[in-house]
Amino acid sequence: MATQEFYIRNASETEARGPFTHEHLISLAENGQITKETLYYDAVKEQWTPVTENAELVAVIFPEKVSLKLKGKTKLKTINVADASAAPISVDDMLAAAEGRTAETEDKLDPAIARERAAAIGLYSAIVTLIIAAAALMLPAIDVLATLDPFLIIRQPLALLGVLDAILAVLLILQVTQAYPLVRFSAALGIGLVGFLLWTKGQTTPLAAFTLGSAGLYFCTVFVNFVGVGLSAGLGLAGMAGYAFFALTT
């Protein structure tokens, strides 16, 4: 998810508008088409929430206007006299200042950009985790899947779960982030289904690995900060890789 997208609607409306990026929302706010009471769909809570309840989103869409005031008894320098001690200003300096990048802020990352990058890492980690899970679940039953016999395939629930994971991986590769709820459903279903089968066989090590992998996959679609995404991606990839090693070597 290179760019976070939002769906919005007014409290009196039944249909949503979108998807919109941060830039679209800022433009709509400047034109008076949305307010702080406008509802947006919170993918984490999976519900419609007023913009005013998201402080970070409010700061991006409705930035506070800073009023400029002249200090009393300020000595103003004439523009006709050059300051010999001042460093020369280059074109790059002017462009950086226009974009809000100065010497004081060059080492700081814009919060909106940071969230988008963290979300992108979560997206790519979820894709890789789904691919590993699909391979681990489908390959042991690839001969059955190749028959295309529905009566035989339906007897392989793990293989069917692997097919679902493969489809979800393709959707995420195509940037269809609306599939995130299905990814979370697949992760929860996998913990229940695979966990039950492994538990009945007393295979606790692959059970723990698959549980960690599915939990990491789940939270890769939830967190939008570097710490949360990093931990989720690490758990998801390591856990699912461990389960794949067990499933494909035993």
C-alpha positions in Angstrom: 0.0 0.0 0.0 2.1 2.8 -1.2 -0.6 5.3 -0.5 -3.3 5.0 2.2 -6.8 5.4 0.9 -9.9 6.6 2.6 -13.7 6.2 2.1 -15.8 9.0 3.5 -19.5 10.0 3.8 -21.6 12.4 5.8 -23.7 11.2 8.7 -26.9 11.7 6.7 -25.6 9.8 3.7 -25.9 6.1 3.1 -23.3 5.8 0.2 -19.6 6.3 0.7 -17.3 8.3 -1.6 -13.7 7.3 -2.4 -11.2 6.0 -2.3 -9.3 9.3 -1.5 -5.7 9.9 -0.7 -4.5 12.4 1.9 -4.0 15.0 -0.9 -7.6 14.5 -2.1 -9.0 14.9 1.4 -7.0 18.1 1.9 -8.4 19.5 -1.4 -11.9 18.6 -0.3 -11.4 20.2 3.0 -10.1 23.4 1.4 -13.2 23.5 -0.8 -15.5 23.0 2.2 -16.8 19.7 0.9 -15.8 17.8 4.1 -15.6 18.9 7.8 -14.2 17.4 11.0 -17.6 15.8 11.5 -17.4 13.9 8.2 -17.2 10.1 8.7 -14.4 8.0 7.4 -14.1 4.2 7.3 -11.5 3.1 10.0 -10.1 -0.2 8.6 -8.6 -1.1 12.0 -11.9 -0.7 13.9 -13.9 -1.7 10.9 -16.5 1.0 11.5 -17.3 4.5 10.4 -15.7 7.1 12.6 -15.8 11.0 12.6 -12.6 12.5 11.3 -12.4 14.6 14.5 -11.7 11.4 16.5 -8.5 10.8 14.6 -6.0 13.5 15.8 -3.4 12.6 13.2 -5.9 12.7 10.3 -7.2 16.0 11.6 -3.7 17.4 11.7 -3.1 16.4 8.0 -6.5 17.5 6.6 -7.1 20.6 8.8 -3.6 22.0 9.6 -3.7 24.8 12.1 -3.1 28.2 10.5 -0.2 30.0 12.1 -0.7 33.7 12.4 2.3 35.8 11.7 3.0 38.6 14.2 5.8 41.2 14.2 7.8 41.4 17.4 8.0 44.8 19.0 11.1 46.8 18.4 12.3 44.4 15.8 15.2 45.7 13.7 14.5 44.9 10.1 17.3 44.5 7.6 17.0 46.3 4.3 16.9 43.9 1.3 19.2 46.2 -0.6 22.2 45.5 1.7 23.7 42.0 1.5 24.7 40.1 4.6 28.3 39.2 4.1 28.1 36.4 6.8 25.1 34.7 5.2 25.6 31.6 3.2 24.6 31.7 -0.5 21.2 30.3 -1.3 21.1 27.7 -4.1 18.2 26.6 -6.2 18.1 23.3 -4.3 17.8 25.2 -1.0 14.8 27.1 -2.4 13.1 24.0 -3.7 13.7 22.2 -0.3 12.3 25.2 1.6 9.2 25.2 -0.7 8.6 21.5 0.2 9.1 22.2 3.9 12.5 20.5 4.1 14.9 22.7 6.0 18.0 22.2 8.1 15.9 21.9 11.2 13.5 19.3 9.7 15.7 17.3 7.3 16.3 14.5 9.8 12.6 14.1 10.6 10.0 12.1 8.6 6.6 13.4 8.0 4.0 11.4 10.0 1.8 10.8 7.0 4.7 9.6 4.9 5.9 7.4 7.8 2.5 5.7 8.1 2.4 5.1 4.3 5.8 3.5 4.3 5.0 1.3 7.3 1.7 0.3 5.6 3.6 -0.6 2.5 6.0 -2.8 4.5 3.0 -4.5 6.1 1.5 -5.1 2.6 4.6 -6.7 1.2 5.2 -8.8 4.3 1.6 -10.0 4.1 2.1 -11.0 0.5 5.2 -13.0 1.2 3.6 -14.7 4.2 0.5 -15.6 2.2 2.7 -17.1 -0.6 4.7 -19.2 1.9 1.5 -20.4 3.6 -0.2 -21.2 0.3 2.8 -23.3 -0.7 3.0 -25.1 2.6 -0.7 -26.0 2.5 -1.1 -26.8 -1.2 2.1 -28.7 -2.1 1.5 -31.7 0.1 -1.9 -32.2 -1.7 -0.8 -31.0 -5.2 -1.6 -34.4 -6.7 -5.2 -34.2 -5.5 -5.6 -30.6 -6.6 -4.3 -31.5 -10.1 -7.2 -34.0 -10.5 -9.7 -31.1 -10.3 -12.0 -33.6 -8.8 -14.2 -31.6 -6.4 -15.1 -34.7 -4.4 -11.4 -35.4 -3.7 -10.4 -31.8 -3.2 -13.1 -31.2 -0.6 -11.5 -33.8 1.5 -8.3 -31.7 1.7 -9.4 -28.7 3.8 -5.8 -27.5 4.3 -5.3 -27.4 0.5 -8.4 -25.4 0.1 -7.1 -22.9 2.7 -3.9 -22.8 0.7 -5.9 -21.9 -2.4 -7.6 -19.1 -0.5 -4.2 -17.8 0.6 -2.9 -17.9 -2.9 -5.9 -15.9 -4.2 -5.5 -13.3 -1.4 -1.8 -13.0 -2.3 -2.6 -12.2 -5.9 -5.2 -9.6 -4.8 -2.6 -7.8 -2.6 0.0 -7.9 -5.4 -2.6 -6.0 -7.4 -2.9 -3.5 -4.5 -6.5 -4.5 -3.7 -6.1 -3.6 0.0 -9.9 -3.9 0.4 -9.1 -7.7 0.8 -7.5 -7.0 4.2 -10.6 -8.2 6.1 -10.5 -11.5 4.1 -6.8 -11.8 5.0 -7.5 -11.4 8.7 -10.4 -14.0 8.3 -8.0 -16.4 6.6 -5.4 -16.0 9.3 -8.0 -16.6 12.1 -9.5 -19.6 10.2 -6.0 -21.0 9.7 -5.2 -20.9 13.4 -8.5 -22.7 14.1 -8.3 -25.3 11.4 -4.6 -26.1 11.2 -4.2 -25.7 14.9 -6.9 -28.2 15.6 -5.4 -30.8 13.2 -1.9 -30.4 14.6 -3.1 -30.4 18.2 -4.9 -33.7 17.7 -1.7 -35.2 16.3 0.4 -33.8 19.2 2.6 -31.8 16.8 3.1 -28.8 19.1 6.2 -27.3 17.3 4.6 -26.8 13.9 1.4 -25.7 15.7 3.3 -22.9 17.5 5.1 -21.9 14.2 1.8 -21.7 12.3 0.1 -19.8 15.1 2.9 -17.2 15.1 2.9 -17.0 11.3 -0.9 -16.4 11.2 -0.8 -13.9 14.0 1.9 -12.0 12.3 0.0 -12.1 9.0 -3.1 -10.7 10.8 -1.3 -7.8 12.4 0.6 -6.9 9.2 -2.8 -5.7 8.0 -3.6 -3.7 11.1 -0.5 -1.8 12.2 0.6 1.4 10.4 3.7 2.2 12.4 7.3 0.8 11.9 7.5 -0.9 15.3 4.2 -2.8 15.0 4.7 -3.7 11.4 8.3 -4.8 12.0 7.3 -7.1 14.8 4.3 -8.5 12.9 6.4 -9.1 9.7 9.1 -10.8 11.6 6.7 -13.1 13.4 4.7 -13.8 10.3 7.6 -14.6 8.0 9.6 -16.6 10.6 6.5 -18.6 11.9 5.2 -19.4 8.4 8.6 -20.4 7.1 9.0 -22.7 10.1 5.7 -24.4 9.4 6.5 -24.7 5.7 9.7 -26.4 6.5 7.8 -28.9 8.7 5.0 -29.4 6.1 7.3 -29.9 3.1 10.0 -32.1 4.8 7.9 -34.6 6.8 
